[in-house]
Amino acid sequence: MATHVPTFALATSLAVFLCIICTTSTSVHAANSRHGFSVRLTHRDSTNSPFYDPKETSAQRMGNAARRSISRANRFRNVLLSNTTAGAELITGDGEYLMNISIGTPPFPVVAIADTGSDIIWTQCKPCADCYKQDAPLFDPNSSATYRTAPCQSKPCVSLAHDGSFCSPKGDVCQYQVRYGDGSHTSGDVAVDTLTLGLTNAAAGYVAFPNIVIGCGHDSSGTFSPKASGIIGLGGGPGSLITQMGPSIGGKFSYCMVPYFEAPEHTSSTMNFGQNAVVSGNGVVTSPFSSSAVVPTFYMLQLDSVSVGSTNIPFKSASLGGSGNIVIDSGTTLTLVPTDFLAQMSAAFESQVNGTKATDPQGLLSPCYVADSTLKYVPPVTAHFKGGDVALRPYNVLVPMSDTVVCLAFYGLDEISIYGNIAQQNFLVGYDLLKQTVSFKPTDCTKN
C-alpha cells in the first residue's frame, strides 16, 4: 500500500464564518474562481478556535506549539529517511491553522486542519463503526445530493494511489487507508463531492468546487483531537486541494499570517487563491521551489545562508531528494535547522545582542534573554534564499517562553530543515505552482 505524508494569530468567530457558508445566497462558481478569492485561517490558539484553552497562558501555548513543531519535524525526518513513499510513516494532522470548509449539497460545515505538509482531504463520515470522539456532527454522505463513491480503477481512485488507495474486497468501491507514525489511522471510502469555501468578504458569498476527491472516513482512531473533524491537504501531491483546484486558480495560492502574540483580538489570517494570491510590488523576493523526489507533498526552497548582524553563516542541510534543502511549512511553528548550524547562529546572535541572558523555563529553546528594558539591541537576521534575501523582524526571530523571557525561535534537528510559520508572520507568502516559485513580501497581515 502506497502511503503519503499528510499535515494560523486570531480570527473572527468560527460560528459566524460557518453561518456565512450556510446562509449566504451569493455564489462565486468554480469556473470564475481564477479571478481570485480569499478565505480565513484561524490559528488553533486563537480565542475563536475550538482548540483554545482559556486556562493556558501565552507562554504555555507557545511551549506547546514548540513541542508540536519538534514532534512534527521528527516525523517528517522519519519519512524522508525511509527513502520511499511506500510504507513510510505518515505525519499526524497536527497543523497550526484551521480552515472552515463545507462538503456536499447542501453544504455541511467541517472545521478542518489546513496543512501545507499533507495532501489528502478527509473527514469522518456516517456510519462510523470505530471513530475517534468528535465534538461536531459527522458528515452523512446520504444527505448530500452530489456525493458519490469512486469505483476501483477510476481517476479519483488512481489520484489517491500515492496516499494509500485500494480496491475494497466487498465490491467495486475504492478505499483509502492512511496510518500515522504515532499509531493513529483513518480509512474509508474514496469519494467525490462538492467542496465549498466561505469568503472573507461575506457579501461575496462562497466559492464551490464540484467533483473534489475526498476520503470519507468510516474507521478512524488514535490521537486525533475531537475539536477538528478532518484535514484539508494543501501540499504538492496529486490528492491535495491545491492540485485539484488546478487551472481554476491558475496554480496560485498565498497566505498572510498575523504575528502570533502581537495581533489584535479577532484579527484573522488569510489564505488567497487565483489572482488574489499574486504577490507583486516593491519588496518582493522570489525563490524557486521544488518538490521532493521522495515526498512530492513538500514545498522545498534553497537556503544558501543566514546572516546574523555582520556574520554570514553558510547553510548546509541533508538532501531532501530534490534541489531544495529546507521545507517551507505553515504547520510547523519553529524553524528547524541542523544542530551545528544552530550552534553557529546562536554564537553569532549572542556575540551581538545587547541584553541580559536568561534560561528558557520550559527547557526547550536557547539562547534566551530577559524581555525588559535591558534588551536594547537585537541583531538583524536575514535568510538568503536562492533568488533573494528575506529580512526577518524581531518577532520572526524571538518568541516569549514566559512573561519575562524570550528565546530564539530556532531548534536544532539533523536530517531535515523546516522554515516555520513564526519566520513567515507578517509576510505575504505566495506559491505559484506553474512557475514553481515562492514569493515573500513584507506585509501588515492585520490589514491584508
DRENVEX-84213 format. One record per residue (C-alpha): residue number from 0; z, y, x. Coordinates in steps of 0.05 Angstrom, whole numbers. Example, Ala and Ser with C-alpha at 12.3 -4.5 7.8 and 13.67 -1.06 7.14 Angstrom:
// DRENVEX-84213
MIZA   migu       zz       yy       xx
MIZA      0      156      -90      246
MIZA      1      143      -21      273
END
This chain:
// DRENVEX-84213
MIZA   migu       zz       yy       xx
MIZA      0        0        0        0
MIZA      1      -20       67       28
MIZA      2       34      119       25
MIZA      3       40      193       38
MIZA      4       89      247       56
MIZA      5      109      283       -9
MIZA      6      151      356       -5
MIZA      7      231      609      -55
MIZA      8      301      695      -60
MIZA      9      320      709     -131
MIZA     10      275      702     -192
MIZA     11      271      722     -265
MIZA     12      300      676     -316
MIZA     13      272      606     -319
MIZA     14      286      606     -393
MIZA     15      245      669     -403
MIZA     16      190      640     -360
MIZA     17      188      576     -400
MIZA     18      186      617     -464
MIZA     19      125      655     -437
MIZA     20       89      590     -424
MIZA     21      105      561     -492
MIZA     22       95      621     -538
MIZA     23       41      667     -509
MIZA     24      -25      666     -546
MIZA     25      -66      697     -490
MIZA     26     -101      646     -446
MIZA     27     -138      651     -379
MIZA     28     -181      589     -374
MIZA     29     -190      549     -311
MIZA     30     -264      568     -308
MIZA     31     -244      641     -297
MIZA     32     -185      628     -250
MIZA     33     -227      644     -188
MIZA     34     -215      717     -206
MIZA     35     -143      705     -188
MIZA     36      -75      695     -218
MIZA     37       -3      694     -196
MIZA     38       59      653     -214
MIZA     39      133      660     -199
MIZA     40      171      619     -148
MIZA     41      246      610     -155
MIZA     42      290      595      -95
MIZA     43      336      537     -110
MIZA     44      396      582      -93
MIZA     45      375      638     -140
MIZA     46      424      656     -195
MIZA     47      370      635     -243
MIZA     48      356      567     -212
MIZA     49      383      504     -245
MIZA     50      408      485     -175
MIZA     51      452      548     -170
MIZA     52      525      533     -158
MIZA     53      569      595     -171
MIZA     54      626      562     -133
MIZA     55      587      565      -67
MIZA     56      589      625      -21
MIZA     57      526      653       10
MIZA     58      546      623       77
MIZA     59      556      554       45
MIZA     60      487      559       13
MIZA     61      456      577       80
MIZA     62      492      519      113
MIZA     63      467      471       60
MIZA     64      396      498       68
MIZA     65      402      488      144
MIZA     66      424      416      134
MIZA     67      367      403       87
MIZA     68      319      431      140
MIZA     69      345      384      193
MIZA     70      342      324      147
MIZA     71      272      342      123
MIZA     72      247      353      193
MIZA     73      274      286      216
MIZA     74      236      251      161
MIZA     75      173      289      179
MIZA     76      183      266      250
MIZA     77      192      193      229
MIZA     78      127      195      191
MIZA     79       88      224      249
MIZA     80      118      175      299
MIZA     81       94      118      255
MIZA     82       23      138      275
MIZA     83       -5      115      208
MIZA     84        0      134      136
MIZA     85        3       62      114
MIZA     86       75       41      104
MIZA     87      102      107      130
MIZA     88      167      134      104
MIZA     89      159      189       53
MIZA     90      193      257       53
MIZA     91      242      264       -4
MIZA     92      223      321      -51
MIZA     93      278      368      -27
MIZA     94      238      432      -20
MIZA     95      270      501      -27
MIZA     96      228      532      -83
MIZA     97      215      515     -156
MIZA     98      154      527     -199
MIZA     99      152      525     -274
MIZA    100       93      485     -299
MIZA    101       74      452     -365
MIZA    102       39      386     -375
MIZA    103       -1      363     -435
MIZA    104      -25      391     -502
MIZA    105       16      424     -530
MIZA    106       46      446     -463
MIZA    107      110      411     -444
MIZA    108      153      451     -394
MIZA    109      172      419     -328
MIZA    110      215      451     -273
MIZA    111      183      423     -210
MIZA    112      196      429     -136
MIZA    113      138      467     -105
MIZA    114      123      434      -40
MIZA    115       71      452       13
MIZA    116       94      389       50
MIZA    117       72      340       -3
MIZA    118       11      323      -46
MIZA    119       25      283     -108
MIZA    120       43      315     -174
MIZA    121       92      273     -214
MIZA    122      145      277     -268
MIZA    123      188      226     -304
MIZA    124      159      202     -370
MIZA    125      180      164     -432
MIZA    126      192      107     -436
MIZA    127      234      104     -373
MIZA    128      268       38     -364
MIZA    129      301       57     -298
MIZA    130      302      132     -288
MIZA    131      349      178     -250
MIZA    132      390      223     -294
MIZA    133      350      285     -312
MIZA    134      381      345     -348
MIZA    135      316      367     -381
MIZA    136      280      323     -433
MIZA    137      229      272     -408
MIZA    138      155      283     -418
MIZA    139      127      238     -474
MIZA    140       55      220     -460
MIZA    141       45      200     -533
MIZA    142       58      272     -554
MIZA    143        1      300     -512
MIZA    144      -69      302     -543
MIZA    145     -101      307     -474
MIZA    146      -63      253     -437
MIZA    147      -99      190     -415
MIZA    148      -84      137     -364
MIZA    149     -132      124     -307
MIZA    150     -168       57     -303
MIZA    151     -169       19     -238
MIZA    152     -225       40     -191
MIZA    153     -233      105     -228
MIZA    154     -239      171     -190
MIZA    155     -168      193     -207
MIZA    156     -141      126     -183
MIZA    157     -181      129     -118
MIZA    158     -159      201     -107
MIZA    159      -86      178     -102
MIZA    160     -101      118      -57
MIZA    161      -71      157        1
MIZA    162       -8      169      -40
MIZA    163        2       97      -59
MIZA    164      -40       76     -119
MIZA    165      -56        5     -140
MIZA    166      -81      -35     -200
MIZA    167      -30      -60     -250
MIZA    168      -27     -136     -255
MIZA    169      -18     -127     -331
MIZA    170      -85      -94     -343
MIZA    171     -137      -43     -322
MIZA    172      -86       13     -312
MIZA    173      -79       49     -245
MIZA    174       -7       52     -220
MIZA    175       26       95     -166
MIZA    176       87       80     -125
MIZA    177      120      122      -72
MIZA    178      181      102      -31
MIZA    179      223      151        7
MIZA    180      258      144       74
MIZA    181      326      152       41
MIZA    182      315       94       -7
MIZA    183      292      135      -67
MIZA    184      228      115     -103
MIZA    185      184      132     -162
MIZA    186      130       91     -195
MIZA    187       89       93     -259
MIZA    188       20      106     -287
MIZA    189      -34      147     -255
MIZA    190      -60      193     -310
MIZA    191      -99      256     -323
MIZA    192      -75      313     -367
MIZA    193      -77      389     -374
MIZA    194      -31      427     -327
MIZA    195      -11      497     -348
MIZA    196       18      553     -304
MIZA    197       51      615     -334
MIZA    198       31      680     -301
MIZA    199       76      734     -271
MIZA    200       44      784     -318
MIZA    201       69      760     -386
MIZA    202       14      799     -422
MIZA    203      -38      758     -386
MIZA    204      -10      693     -414
MIZA    205      -24      630     -376
MIZA    206      -78      590     -340
MIZA    207      -94      519     -359
MIZA    208     -127      467     -315
MIZA    209     -153      405     -352
MIZA    210     -160      336     -321
MIZA    211     -107      343     -267
MIZA    212      -87      277     -237
MIZA    213      -12      265     -243
MIZA    214       38      210     -234
MIZA    215       75      193     -299
MIZA    216      139      160     -273
MIZA    217      170      103     -312
MIZA    218      215       78     -257
MIZA    219      249      129     -211
MIZA    220      315      126     -177
MIZA    221      353      148     -114
MIZA    222      377      216      -90
MIZA    223      334      259     -137
MIZA    224      371      317     -168
MIZA    225      379      318     -244
MIZA    226      364      393     -241
MIZA    227      290      383     -227
MIZA    228      242      340     -267
MIZA    229      185      330     -218
MIZA    230      148      351     -155
MIZA    231       84      392     -151
MIZA    232       49      378      -86
MIZA    233       14      438      -53
MIZA    234       -6      403       12
MIZA    235      -74      390       41
MIZA    236      -85      319       16
MIZA    237     -132      296      -40
MIZA    238      -79      290      -94
MIZA    239      -47      359      -87
MIZA    240      -53      414     -139
MIZA    241      -88      459      -88
MIZA    242     -142      407      -74
MIZA    243     -151      390     -148
MIZA    244     -159      464     -166
MIZA    245     -213      466     -113
MIZA    246     -272      512     -129
MIZA    247     -235      545     -188
MIZA    248     -190      582     -138
MIZA    249     -242      586      -82
MIZA    250     -196      545      -37
MIZA    251     -147      603      -32
MIZA    252      -72      609      -45
MIZA    253      -17      652      -17
MIZA    254       57      666      -26
MIZA    255      105      723      -14
MIZA    256      178      703       -5
MIZA    257      232      755      -13
MIZA    258      287      755       40
MIZA    259      338      700       29
MIZA    260      400      744       27
MIZA    261      374      815       22
MIZA    262      333      813      -43
MIZA    263      357      850     -104
MIZA    264      382      805     -160
MIZA    265      328      777     -206
MIZA    266      271      793     -157
MIZA    267      223      735     -155
MIZA    268      180      707     -100
MIZA    269      106      700     -118
MIZA    270       51      649     -109
MIZA    271      -21      672     -116
MIZA    272      -87      636     -127
MIZA    273     -160      653     -122
MIZA    274     -177      727     -110
MIZA    275     -104      745     -119
MIZA    276      -90      704      -56
MIZA    277     -135      744      -10
MIZA    278      -96      774       49
MIZA    279     -131      836       76
MIZA    280     -119      906      103
MIZA    281      -82      934      162
MIZA    282      -34      889      200
MIZA    283      -65      822      180
MIZA    284      -61      767      232
MIZA    285     -104      706      220
MIZA    286      -97      639      255
MIZA    287     -139      575      247
MIZA    288     -104      515      220
MIZA    289     -119      441      220
MIZA    290      -93      380      182
MIZA    291      -61      324      220
MIZA    292     -104      263      232
MIZA    293      -42      222      215
MIZA    294      -17      261      155
MIZA    295      -71      305      123
MIZA    296      -18      336       79
MIZA    297        9      381      134
MIZA    298      -18      451      149
MIZA    299      -14      460      224
MIZA    300      -21      520      269
MIZA    301      -28      530      344
MIZA    302       32      568      371
MIZA    303       18      590      443
MIZA    304       84      624      460
MIZA    305      142      664      433
MIZA    306      166      730      462
MIZA    307      239      750      461
MIZA    308      240      822      482
MIZA    309      208      825      551
MIZA    310      210      749      561
MIZA    311      149      707      541
MIZA    312      163      632      533
MIZA    313      103      584      531
MIZA    314      107      537      472
MIZA    315       94      463      481
MIZA    316      105      412      427
MIZA    317       86      340      416
MIZA    318       16      328      389
MIZA    319       13      323      313
MIZA    320      -53      284      312
MIZA    321      -96      347      307
MIZA    322     -109      413      341
MIZA    323      -44      445      320
MIZA    324       26      439      349
MIZA    325       70      467      293
MIZA    326       72      453      218
MIZA    327       79      513      173
MIZA    328      122      493      113
MIZA    329      152      531       55
MIZA    330      201      476       41
MIZA    331      238      479      108
MIZA    332      287      537      117
MIZA    333      299      538      192
MIZA    334      245      539      246
MIZA    335      247      473      285
MIZA    336      226      474      358
MIZA    337      233      428      418
MIZA    338      303      427      448
MIZA    339      281      451      517
MIZA    340      242      509      485
MIZA    341      303      528      443
MIZA    342      346      529      506
MIZA    343      298      578      539
MIZA    344      292      621      477
MIZA    345      367      623      467
MIZA    346      378      643      540
MIZA    347      327      699      534
MIZA    348      359      723      469
MIZA    349      430      722      497
MIZA    350      409      759      560
MIZA    351      382      817      518
MIZA    352      423      821      455
MIZA    353      478      874      452
MIZA    354      533      842      411
MIZA    355      596      801      411
MIZA    356      586      726      417
MIZA    357      614      680      364
MIZA    358      613      607      343
MIZA    359      580      580      280
MIZA    360      639      559      236
MIZA    361      594      506      205
MIZA    362      576      477      273
MIZA    363      501      477      263
MIZA    364      468      536      299
MIZA    365      472      572      365
MIZA    366      474      625      393
MIZA    367      515      665      343
MIZA    368      544      736      341
MIZA    369      595      776      304
MIZA    370      560      812      247
MIZA    371      592      881      252
MIZA    372      581      947      287
MIZA    373      586      914      355
MIZA    374      518      881      342
MIZA    375      479      942      366
MIZA    376      414      913      391
MIZA    377      374      851      371
MIZA    378      314      838      417
MIZA    379      246      836      381
MIZA    380      218      766      371
MIZA    381      142      754      367
MIZA    382      106      690      351
MIZA    383       40      688      390
MIZA    384       -6      644      348
MIZA    385      -78      628      366
MIZA    386     -114      687      335
MIZA    387      -59      738      336
MIZA    388       15      758      342
MIZA    389       66      757      286
MIZA    390      124      804      298
MIZA    391      188      780      265
MIZA    392      243      824      239
MIZA    393      318      812      248
MIZA    394      324      777      180
MIZA    395      269      728      202
MIZA    396      309      711      264
MIZA    397      384      714      247
MIZA    398      419      682      187
MIZA    399      490      690      163
MIZA    400      533      628      172
MIZA    401      596      663      147
MIZA    402      616      732      123
MIZA    403      624      754      196
MIZA    404      578      710      237
MIZA    405      502      709      244
MIZA    406      463      657      283
MIZA    407      393      645      309
MIZA    408      352      613      253
MIZA    409      321      562      300
MIZA    410      341      490      312
MIZA    411      323      441      367
MIZA    412      286      378      349
MIZA    413      236      339      391
MIZA    414      171      305      370
MIZA    415      156      355      314
MIZA    416      159      430      305
MIZA    417      162      467      238
MIZA    418      152      541      223
MIZA    419      203      550      167
MIZA    420      209      598      109
MIZA    421      262      644      139
MIZA    422      209      664      191
MIZA    423      159      675      134
MIZA    424      201      721       90
MIZA    425      171      789       73
MIZA    426      103      765       96
MIZA    427       44      754       51
MIZA    428       22      686       76
MIZA    429      -48      666       55
MIZA    430      -84      599       62
MIZA    431     -160      595       60
MIZA    432     -180      522       57
MIZA    433     -254      538       63
MIZA    434     -246      578      126
MIZA    435     -187      535      149
MIZA    436     -143      595      165
MIZA    437      -73      620      152
MIZA    438      -62      696      150
MIZA    439        2      736      156
MIZA    440       12      808      131
MIZA    441       79      844      134
MIZA    442       96      859       61
MIZA    443      155      881       20
MIZA    444      155      819      -24
MIZA    445      204      850      -73
MIZA    446      147      896      -94
MIZA    447       90      846      -88
END
